[in-house]
Amino acid sequence: MPRPGCPKRRVLLAALLLLQGLCQAAGNALTLACPERITTRQSLQAPVAGWRASQQRPFSAQRTTDAGDSENNLDHVDFSIGPPEERVTLAPDRQSPTQQGRWTSTWMLSKSQEVWFSCHYRGTTVVLSQPLPAALTRCSAQYDMNRGIAIERVSCQ
């Protein structure tokens, strides 16, 4: 026969376990990952009187197909207050070398402002971005100069 008050203890225990899980999740770092490569298309939207339009291959290592599609590799990441088109990009609060040819950039974030994470690509004006959870207070990006300023990892806490 169950003891009086036993269901309340189970509910309290379940609530404590749930709260403990949320606290542990809040302490873990959030890893952000941009797509390494995107395909874009740049073309003239309307003819311009007196001019002939054409597509020119970029001088970089990007591949362009005959259809005008361009493969664009990830170049850099940044953080902004609001969407990136509002152009309020945050400068890193700290940049420090970690190992030979590697460094880390760190941004301190304000919980009172909407912060966005953006991925920028070589040879295009296309930017992929997303808002970050409001609880984050710090983000870091680790780069490797030995691989042409490759982004190794982006994480936030």
N, C-alpha and C positions, 0 to 999 in steps of 0.2 A: 504494500500500500504506500503510495507516494506521501511524502511529508508535506505539510502545509508550507507554502512559500517556495517550494522547489521550482515551479515554472518561472517565477520572478528571477530566481538565481540564474536559470538558463538564459533568459533574455538579457540579463545584466552581463553575463559571461560572453554571450554572442556580441553584444554592443562593445565590450572592451576589446575583444579580438578584432572586430572591424576597425575600431579606432586605432589600435596598434598597427594594423596593416596600412591604414591611410598615413599614419605618421612615418612609417618606414618608406612608403612610396614617395612622400614629400621630400625625404632626405636623399633619395637617389637622384643621380644626374639624368637629365633628359638629353639624349643624343639626337642631333639633327643631321640629316643627310640630304644633300642636294643630288639630283640626277647628275651623273658624270657628263652626260652629253644630251643635247636636245637638237631637234631638227627644226629649222626655221625657213621661212620664205620671205624674201624681200622683193617687191616689184612695184612698179609705178602704177598707181591706181587709176589715172586718167591720162590720155595723151596731152602733150604740151605742144602748142602750135609752134612750128618752125624748128622742132627738135626731134631727133631720132633717139629712141630709148633702147638700151641694151643692158645686159648683165655682164659684169666683169668679175672674173674669178679673184678672190682675195689673194694677197701675197703670202699669207700665212699657210700653215699646213692643213687648213680646213679643206674638206672635200666638198665640191659643189657638183650636183648632178645636172643634166641637161634641162631638167624641169625647173631649175632655179632653187631647189632645196639646198640648204646649207647645214652641214653638221657642225655644231658649235660645242666646244669643250668648256667645262666649268673653269672659270677664271678666278673668281674670288667671292667671298660672302661678306655681308655687312648687316648691321642692325639699324633700325630707324624708329623714330617716334611717328606712329601712324604708317599708312601704306607708303611704299617707296616713291610713288609718283608725287607725294607731297614734299619730297626732297629735304627731309629733316634727318639726314644720316648721322649716326652717332660715331664719333671718333673713338678708337680704343682708349681706355683709361690707362692701359699698361701694355707695353710690348717687351718681351724678354726672350733672349736666346735660351734654348734648352739644351741642345746638343749641336754638334758640328753641322751647320747648314740647316738647322731647324730653329723655329721660334714659335712663341705663343702670344697671341693678342687676346686681351681680356677687356670686356665691357662690363661696367657696373650698371645695373638697370634699376629704374624707379618703379615701384609697384603702382604709383599713381598715374603712370602714363602707359598708353597702349604701345607696346613694342612689337615690331615686325622683324622677321628674319628673311633675308633676301639672298638669292643665288644669282650671280652675274656670270655671263658666258662671253667667250671671246668672239669677236666679229659680228655681234648682233646687239641690238638695243633691247632685246627681250630679257625680262627679269622675272624669275619665279619667286614668289614671296608668300608668307603666311604669318598671321598674328601668333604671338607666343602666349602661353598661359600667364595670367597676371601675377602669379605667386613667385615667378622667377626673379632673382636678384643679381645674378652674374652669369655671363656666357663667355666661353673661351673657344678660340679657333687655333688649331695647331697646324703649322705649315712646314713643308719640306722644300727648301731651295734646291736640293740636289735633284729634284724631279721637276724643275721648272715652276717653282712656287706652287706645288701641289698641296691641296688641303687634305690633311690626314684625318682630322676629327674636329667636330664642333659639338660642344656639350654645354648644357646650362643647368644651373641649380637654383 
